[in-house]
Amino acid sequence: KKQLQDEMLRRVDAENRLQTLKEELEFQKNIYSEELRETKRRHETRLVEIDNGR
């Protein structure tokens, strides 16, 4: 019975770690996407400024 309890605790712990990693990955993806959008926006602004002779 103790072995079963230990195994169940290990499984729950592994599932919790997996969920945490999934959430962290999603968070990092969102940050990357936002940084990419901001970089593109700044680049496009510079191109417009160059085209306008600034």
PyMOL Python script that loads the backbone (N, CA, C, O; Angstrom):
from pymol import cmd

cmd.read_pdbstr("""\
ATOM      1  N   LYS A   1       0.825  -1.195   0.000  1.00  0.00           N
ATOM      2  CA  LYS A   1       0.000   0.000   0.000  1.00  0.00           C
ATOM      3  C   LYS A   1       0.873   1.264   0.000  1.00  0.00           C
ATOM      4  O   LYS A   1       0.563   2.224  -0.705  1.00  0.00           O
ATOM      5  N   LYS A   2       1.941   1.272   0.771  1.00  0.00           N
ATOM      6  CA  LYS A   2       2.856   2.421   0.812  1.00  0.00           C
ATOM      7  C   LYS A   2       3.471   2.656  -0.560  1.00  0.00           C
ATOM      8  O   LYS A   2       3.615   3.800  -0.991  1.00  0.00           O
ATOM      9  N   GLN A   3       3.830   1.587  -1.239  1.00  0.00           N
ATOM     10  CA  GLN A   3       4.429   1.714  -2.566  1.00  0.00           C
ATOM     11  C   GLN A   3       3.430   2.344  -3.539  1.00  0.00           C
ATOM     12  O   GLN A   3       3.806   3.185  -4.355  1.00  0.00           O
ATOM     13  N   LEU A   4       2.171   1.943  -3.458  1.00  0.00           N
ATOM     14  CA  LEU A   4       1.133   2.508  -4.320  1.00  0.00           C
ATOM     15  C   LEU A   4       0.956   4.006  -4.036  1.00  0.00           C
ATOM     16  O   LEU A   4       0.839   4.809  -4.962  1.00  0.00           O
ATOM     17  N   GLN A   5       0.936   4.367  -2.764  1.00  0.00           N
ATOM     18  CA  GLN A   5       0.813   5.784  -2.391  1.00  0.00           C
ATOM     19  C   GLN A   5       1.992   6.596  -2.929  1.00  0.00           C
ATOM     20  O   GLN A   5       1.815   7.684  -3.478  1.00  0.00           O
ATOM     21  N   ASP A   6       3.196   6.047  -2.763  1.00  0.00           N
ATOM     22  CA  ASP A   6       4.389   6.734  -3.255  1.00  0.00           C
ATOM     23  C   ASP A   6       4.321   6.922  -4.767  1.00  0.00           C
ATOM     24  O   ASP A   6       4.653   7.989  -5.284  1.00  0.00           O
ATOM     25  N   GLU A   7       3.893   5.890  -5.462  1.00  0.00           N
ATOM     26  CA  GLU A   7       3.789   5.963  -6.922  1.00  0.00           C
ATOM     27  C   GLU A   7       2.735   6.996  -7.339  1.00  0.00           C
ATOM     28  O   GLU A   7       2.939   7.746  -8.293  1.00  0.00           O
ATOM     29  N   MET A   8       1.617   7.028  -6.622  1.00  0.00           N
ATOM     30  CA  MET A   8       0.579   8.012  -6.938  1.00  0.00           C
ATOM     31  C   MET A   8       1.088   9.434  -6.704  1.00  0.00           C
ATOM     32  O   MET A   8       0.801  10.334  -7.494  1.00  0.00           O
ATOM     33  N   LEU A   9       1.839   9.639  -5.625  1.00  0.00           N
ATOM     34  CA  LEU A   9       2.402  10.961  -5.351  1.00  0.00           C
ATOM     35  C   LEU A   9       3.402  11.371  -6.430  1.00  0.00           C
ATOM     36  O   LEU A   9       3.425  12.526  -6.854  1.00  0.00           O
ATOM     37  N   ARG A  10       4.229  10.421  -6.872  1.00  0.00           N
ATOM     38  CA  ARG A  10       5.187  10.715  -7.943  1.00  0.00           C
ATOM     39  C   ARG A  10       4.451  11.084  -9.227  1.00  0.00           C
ATOM     40  O   ARG A  10       4.863  11.993  -9.948  1.00  0.00           O
ATOM     41  N   ARG A  11       3.365  10.377  -9.506  1.00  0.00           N
ATOM     42  CA  ARG A  11       2.596  10.658 -10.724  1.00  0.00           C
ATOM     43  C   ARG A  11       1.957  12.048 -10.651  1.00  0.00           C
ATOM     44  O   ARG A  11       2.015  12.812 -11.614  1.00  0.00           O
ATOM     45  N   VAL A  12       1.357  12.366  -9.520  1.00  0.00           N
ATOM     46  CA  VAL A  12       0.743  13.687  -9.348  1.00  0.00           C
ATOM     47  C   VAL A  12       1.806  14.774  -9.473  1.00  0.00           C
ATOM     48  O   VAL A  12       1.576  15.802 -10.110  1.00  0.00           O
ATOM     49  N   ASP A  13       2.958  14.551  -8.872  1.00  0.00           N
ATOM     50  CA  ASP A  13       4.049  15.516  -8.958  1.00  0.00           C
ATOM     51  C   ASP A  13       4.489  15.702 -10.410  1.00  0.00           C
ATOM     52  O   ASP A  13       4.695  16.831 -10.856  1.00  0.00           O
ATOM     53  N   ALA A  14       4.632  14.608 -11.142  1.00  0.00           N
ATOM     54  CA  ALA A  14       5.036  14.686 -12.545  1.00  0.00           C
ATOM     55  C   ALA A  14       3.980  15.418 -13.373  1.00  0.00           C
ATOM     56  O   ALA A  14       4.319  16.227 -14.238  1.00  0.00           O
ATOM     57  N   GLU A  15       2.714  15.140 -13.115  1.00  0.00           N
ATOM     58  CA  GLU A  15       1.639  15.825 -13.840  1.00  0.00           C
ATOM     59  C   GLU A  15       1.642  17.319 -13.534  1.00  0.00           C
ATOM     60  O   GLU A  15       1.426  18.140 -14.426  1.00  0.00           O
ATOM     61  N   ASN A  16       1.887  17.669 -12.279  1.00  0.00           N
ATOM     62  CA  ASN A  16       1.961  19.085 -11.903  1.00  0.00           C
ATOM     63  C   ASN A  16       3.133  19.780 -12.584  1.00  0.00           C
ATOM     64  O   ASN A  16       2.996  20.902 -13.073  1.00  0.00           O
ATOM     65  N   ARG A  17       4.278  19.119 -12.615  1.00  0.00           N
ATOM     66  CA  ARG A  17       5.444  19.700 -13.287  1.00  0.00           C
ATOM     67  C   ARG A  17       5.180  19.867 -14.778  1.00  0.00           C
ATOM     68  O   ARG A  17       5.563  20.874 -15.372  1.00  0.00           O
ATOM     69  N   LEU A  18       4.522  18.872 -15.383  1.00  0.00           N
ATOM     70  CA  LEU A  18       4.184  18.955 -16.804  1.00  0.00           C
ATOM     71  C   LEU A  18       3.270  20.150 -17.063  1.00  0.00           C
ATOM     72  O   LEU A  18       3.492  20.907 -18.009  1.00  0.00           O
ATOM     73  N   GLN A  19       2.258  20.321 -16.239  1.00  0.00           N
ATOM     74  CA  GLN A  19       1.335  21.448 -16.403  1.00  0.00           C
ATOM     75  C   GLN A  19       2.069  22.776 -16.250  1.00  0.00           C
ATOM     76  O   GLN A  19       1.829  23.713 -17.011  1.00  0.00           O
ATOM     77  N   THR A  20       2.956  22.855 -15.275  1.00  0.00           N
ATOM     78  CA  THR A  20       3.734  24.079 -15.075  1.00  0.00           C
ATOM     79  C   THR A  20       4.587  24.382 -16.298  1.00  0.00           C
ATOM     80  O   THR A  20       4.659  25.531 -16.734  1.00  0.00           O
ATOM     81  N   LEU A  21       5.231  23.368 -16.851  1.00  0.00           N
ATOM     82  CA  LEU A  21       6.066  23.572 -18.038  1.00  0.00           C
ATOM     83  C   LEU A  21       5.233  23.987 -19.241  1.00  0.00           C
ATOM     84  O   LEU A  21       5.659  24.835 -20.027  1.00  0.00           O
ATOM     85  N   LYS A  22       4.055  23.401 -19.392  1.00  0.00           N
ATOM     86  CA  LYS A  22       3.166  23.795 -20.495  1.00  0.00           C
ATOM     87  C   LYS A  22       2.764  25.260 -20.365  1.00  0.00           C
ATOM     88  O   LYS A  22       2.765  26.004 -21.345  1.00  0.00           O
ATOM     89  N   GLU A  23       2.422  25.664 -19.147  1.00  0.00           N
ATOM     90  CA  GLU A  23       2.025  27.056 -18.914  1.00  0.00           C
ATOM     91  C   GLU A  23       3.194  28.003 -19.155  1.00  0.00           C
ATOM     92  O   GLU A  23       3.019  29.080 -19.724  1.00  0.00           O
ATOM     93  N   GLU A  24       4.379  27.603 -18.724  1.00  0.00           N
ATOM     94  CA  GLU A  24       5.565  28.430 -18.937  1.00  0.00           C
ATOM     95  C   GLU A  24       5.868  28.563 -20.424  1.00  0.00           C
ATOM     96  O   GLU A  24       6.211  29.649 -20.892  1.00  0.00           O
ATOM     97  N   LEU A  25       5.743  27.472 -21.167  1.00  0.00           N
ATOM     98  CA  LEU A  25       5.975  27.502 -22.609  1.00  0.00           C
ATOM     99  C   LEU A  25       4.978  28.438 -23.291  1.00  0.00           C
ATOM    100  O   LEU A  25       5.366  29.236 -24.144  1.00  0.00           O
ATOM    101  N   GLU A  26       3.724  28.348 -22.930  1.00  0.00           N
ATOM    102  CA  GLU A  26       2.697  29.223 -23.509  1.00  0.00           C
ATOM    103  C   GLU A  26       3.000  30.687 -23.191  1.00  0.00           C
ATOM    104  O   GLU A  26       2.853  31.555 -24.051  1.00  0.00           O
ATOM    105  N   PHE A  27       3.418  30.955 -21.968  1.00  0.00           N
ATOM    106  CA  PHE A  27       3.780  32.314 -21.569  1.00  0.00           C
ATOM    107  C   PHE A  27       4.951  32.826 -22.411  1.00  0.00           C
ATOM    108  O   PHE A  27       4.917  33.956 -22.899  1.00  0.00           O
ATOM    109  N   GLN A  28       5.979  32.001 -22.579  1.00  0.00           N
ATOM    110  CA  GLN A  28       7.143  32.403 -23.371  1.00  0.00           C
ATOM    111  C   GLN A  28       6.763  32.629 -24.832  1.00  0.00           C
ATOM    112  O   GLN A  28       7.265  33.557 -25.466  1.00  0.00           O
ATOM    113  N   LYS A  29       5.884  31.790 -25.368  1.00  0.00           N
ATOM    114  CA  LYS A  29       5.413  31.982 -26.748  1.00  0.00           C
ATOM    115  C   LYS A  29       4.711  33.324 -26.890  1.00  0.00           C
ATOM    116  O   LYS A  29       4.918  34.039 -27.871  1.00  0.00           O
ATOM    117  N   ASN A  30       3.883  33.664 -25.912  1.00  0.00           N
ATOM    118  CA  ASN A  30       3.169  34.938 -25.960  1.00  0.00           C
ATOM    119  C   ASN A  30       4.132  36.118 -25.900  1.00  0.00           C
ATOM    120  O   ASN A  30       3.965  37.099 -26.625  1.00  0.00           O
ATOM    121  N   ILE A  31       5.132  36.023 -25.042  1.00  0.00           N
ATOM    122  CA  ILE A  31       6.138  37.090 -24.952  1.00  0.00           C
ATOM    123  C   ILE A  31       6.876  37.215 -26.278  1.00  0.00           C
ATOM    124  O   ILE A  31       7.071  38.323 -26.779  1.00  0.00           O
ATOM    125  N   TYR A  32       7.288  36.089 -26.849  1.00  0.00           N
ATOM    126  CA  TYR A  32       8.004  36.103 -28.120  1.00  0.00           C
ATOM    127  C   TYR A  32       7.148  36.744 -29.212  1.00  0.00           C
ATOM    128  O   TYR A  32       7.638  37.569 -29.983  1.00  0.00           O
ATOM    129  N   SER A  33       5.878  36.366 -29.278  1.00  0.00           N
ATOM    130  CA  SER A  33       4.980  36.919 -30.295  1.00  0.00           C
ATOM    131  C   SER A  33       4.836  38.428 -30.137  1.00  0.00           C
ATOM    132  O   SER A  33       4.854  39.167 -31.121  1.00  0.00           O
ATOM    133  N   GLU A  34       4.695  38.874 -28.910  1.00  0.00           N
ATOM    134  CA  GLU A  34       4.557  40.314 -28.659  1.00  0.00           C
ATOM    135  C   GLU A  34       5.843  41.046 -29.027  1.00  0.00           C
ATOM    136  O   GLU A  34       5.793  42.119 -29.629  1.00  0.00           O
ATOM    137  N   GLU A  35       6.991  40.480 -28.675  1.00  0.00           N
ATOM    138  CA  GLU A  35       8.265  41.110 -29.030  1.00  0.00           C
ATOM    139  C   GLU A  35       8.443  41.154 -30.539  1.00  0.00           C
ATOM    140  O   GLU A  35       8.944  42.142 -31.076  1.00  0.00           O
ATOM    141  N   LEU A  36       8.040  40.099 -31.225  1.00  0.00           N
ATOM    142  CA  LEU A  36       8.143  40.058 -32.679  1.00  0.00           C
ATOM    143  C   LEU A  36       7.255  41.128 -33.309  1.00  0.00           C
ATOM    144  O   LEU A  36       7.684  41.833 -34.222  1.00  0.00           O
ATOM    145  N   ARG A  37       6.011  41.252 -32.821  1.00  0.00           N
ATOM    146  CA  ARG A  37       5.107  42.291 -33.338  1.00  0.00           C
ATOM    147  C   ARG A  37       5.701  43.686 -33.125  1.00  0.00           C
ATOM    148  O   ARG A  37       5.654  44.530 -34.019  1.00  0.00           O
ATOM    149  N   GLU A  38       6.254  43.916 -31.946  1.00  0.00           N
ATOM    150  CA  GLU A  38       6.838  45.226 -31.639  1.00  0.00           C
ATOM    151  C   GLU A  38       8.048  45.507 -32.529  1.00  0.00           C
ATOM    152  O   GLU A  38       8.219  46.629 -33.006  1.00  0.00           O
ATOM    153  N   THR A  39       8.883  44.503 -32.753  1.00  0.00           N
ATOM    154  CA  THR A  39      10.050  44.672 -33.617  1.00  0.00           C
ATOM    155  C   THR A  39       9.618  44.983 -35.042  1.00  0.00           C
ATOM    156  O   THR A  39      10.183  45.869 -35.683  1.00  0.00           O
ATOM    157  N   LYS A  40       8.626  44.264 -35.540  1.00  0.00           N
ATOM    158  CA  LYS A  40       8.116  44.538 -36.894  1.00  0.00           C
ATOM    159  C   LYS A  40       7.546  45.947 -36.983  1.00  0.00           C
ATOM    160  O   LYS A  40       7.777  46.653 -37.965  1.00  0.00           O
ATOM    161  N   ARG A  41       6.800  46.357 -35.956  1.00  0.00           N
ATOM    162  CA  ARG A  41       6.210  47.694 -35.956  1.00  0.00           C
ATOM    163  C   ARG A  41       7.300  48.771 -36.004  1.00  0.00           C
ATOM    164  O   ARG A  41       7.194  49.733 -36.764  1.00  0.00           O
ATOM    165  N   ARG A  42       8.349  48.603 -35.185  1.00  0.00           N
ATOM    166  CA  ARG A  42       9.443  49.583 -35.186  1.00  0.00           C
ATOM    167  C   ARG A  42      10.149  49.608 -36.532  1.00  0.00           C
ATOM    168  O   ARG A  42      10.496  50.677 -37.035  1.00  0.00           O
ATOM    169  N   HIS A  43      10.362  48.433 -37.117  1.00  0.00           N
ATOM    170  CA  HIS A  43      11.025  48.341 -38.420  1.00  0.00           C
ATOM    171  C   HIS A  43      10.186  49.040 -39.488  1.00  0.00           C
ATOM    172  O   HIS A  43      10.713  49.800 -40.299  1.00  0.00           O
ATOM    173  N   GLU A  44       8.883  48.781 -39.484  1.00  0.00           N
ATOM    174  CA  GLU A  44       8.002  49.416 -40.467  1.00  0.00           C
ATOM    175  C   GLU A  44       7.980  50.928 -40.276  1.00  0.00           C
ATOM    176  O   GLU A  44       7.933  51.672 -41.256  1.00  0.00           O
ATOM    177  N   THR A  45       8.013  51.388 -39.042  1.00  0.00           N
ATOM    178  CA  THR A  45       8.047  52.827 -38.774  1.00  0.00           C
ATOM    179  C   THR A  45       9.319  53.434 -39.342  1.00  0.00           C
ATOM    180  O   THR A  45       9.278  54.507 -39.944  1.00  0.00           O
ATOM    181  N   ARG A  46      10.447  52.763 -39.159  1.00  0.00           N
ATOM    182  CA  ARG A  46      11.713  53.263 -39.711  1.00  0.00           C
ATOM    183  C   ARG A  46      11.664  53.308 -41.225  1.00  0.00           C
ATOM    184  O   ARG A  46      12.148  54.262 -41.834  1.00  0.00           O
ATOM    185  N   LEU A  47      11.078  52.275 -41.847  1.00  0.00           N
ATOM    186  CA  LEU A  47      10.989  52.265 -43.309  1.00  0.00           C
ATOM    187  C   LEU A  47      10.147  53.434 -43.812  1.00  0.00           C
ATOM    188  O   LEU A  47      10.493  54.072 -44.806  1.00  0.00           O
ATOM    189  N   VAL A  48       9.046  53.712 -43.125  1.00  0.00           N
ATOM    190  CA  VAL A  48       8.199  54.843 -43.512  1.00  0.00           C
ATOM    191  C   VAL A  48       8.974  56.148 -43.358  1.00  0.00           C
ATOM    192  O   VAL A  48       8.891  57.025 -44.218  1.00  0.00           O
ATOM    193  N   GLU A  49       9.724  56.280 -42.271  1.00  0.00           N
ATOM    194  CA  GLU A  49      10.515  57.493 -42.062  1.00  0.00           C
ATOM    195  C   GLU A  49      11.564  57.653 -43.156  1.00  0.00           C
ATOM    196  O   GLU A  49      11.793  58.761 -43.641  1.00  0.00           O
ATOM    197  N   ILE A  50      12.197  56.556 -43.543  1.00  0.00           N
ATOM    198  CA  ILE A  50      13.200  56.604 -44.612  1.00  0.00           C
ATOM    199  C   ILE A  50      12.529  56.988 -45.926  1.00  0.00           C
ATOM    200  O   ILE A  50      13.038  57.830 -46.665  1.00  0.00           O
ATOM    201  N   ASP A  51      11.391  56.371 -46.214  1.00  0.00           N
ATOM    202  CA  ASP A  51      10.663  56.682 -47.450  1.00  0.00           C
ATOM    203  C   ASP A  51      10.222  58.142 -47.492  1.00  0.00           C
ATOM    204  O   ASP A  51      10.149  58.739 -48.566  1.00  0.00           O
ATOM    205  N   ASN A  52       9.931  58.714 -46.335  1.00  0.00           N
ATOM    206  CA  ASN A  52       9.494  60.108 -46.267  1.00  0.00           C
ATOM    207  C   ASN A  52      10.673  61.076 -46.192  1.00  0.00           C
ATOM    208  O   ASN A  52      10.479  62.287 -46.086  1.00  0.00           O
ATOM    209  N   GLY A  53      11.882  60.550 -46.246  1.00  0.00           N
ATOM    210  CA  GLY A  53      13.073  61.385 -46.266  1.00  0.00           C
ATOM    211  C   GLY A  53      13.490  61.949 -44.931  1.00  0.00           C
ATOM    212  O   GLY A  53      14.174  62.971 -44.886  1.00  0.00           O
ATOM    213  N   ARG A  54      13.103  61.322 -43.850  1.00  0.00           N
ATOM    214  CA  ARG A  54      13.477  61.821 -42.520  1.00  0.00           C
ATOM    215  C   ARG A  54      14.818  61.283 -42.103  1.00  0.00           C
ATOM    216  O   ARG A  54      15.296  61.595 -41.013  1.00  0.00           O
TER     217      ARG A  54
END
""", "prot")
cmd.dss("prot")
cmd.show_as("cartoon", "prot")
cmd.util.cbc("prot")
cmd.orient("prot")
